[in-house]
Amino acid sequence: MFVGDVLKRIDSSGPGIIKTAAGVTVGDPVSKVYQLYPDIKVEPNDYEPTEQYLTSPSDGLAIRFETRDGTIARFYAGAVREVHFTERCL
């Protein structure tokens, strides 16, 4: 996601294509995120009442995982503000 000419967020929705620095990828069990990101914040998903957003902030940046059926459905990382956008555009 670009804001103006500045890259603010990168999304990953394909299994095994991109991994976080800690080694989490789409398709991994949610338990792996809890294990590798102990400061994770859990929030309800805006569109799927049985699913969650798992967000780990770090000095103005964040990574956010979306769950589906006990696994990671997709994740995105970047600036805190843009990571909290539930839509993929401004």
Sequence and secondary structure as in RCSB ss.txt:
>XXXX:A:sequence
MFVGDVLKRIDSSGPGIIKTAAGVTVGDPVSKVYQLYPDIKVEPNDYEPTEQYLTSPSDGLAIRFETRDGTIARF
YAGAVREVHFTERCL
>XXXX:A:secstr
 EETTEE EEEE STTT   TT   TTSBHHHHHHH TT EEEE SS TT EEEEEEETTEEEEEEEETTEEEEE
EEEEHHHHT SSS  
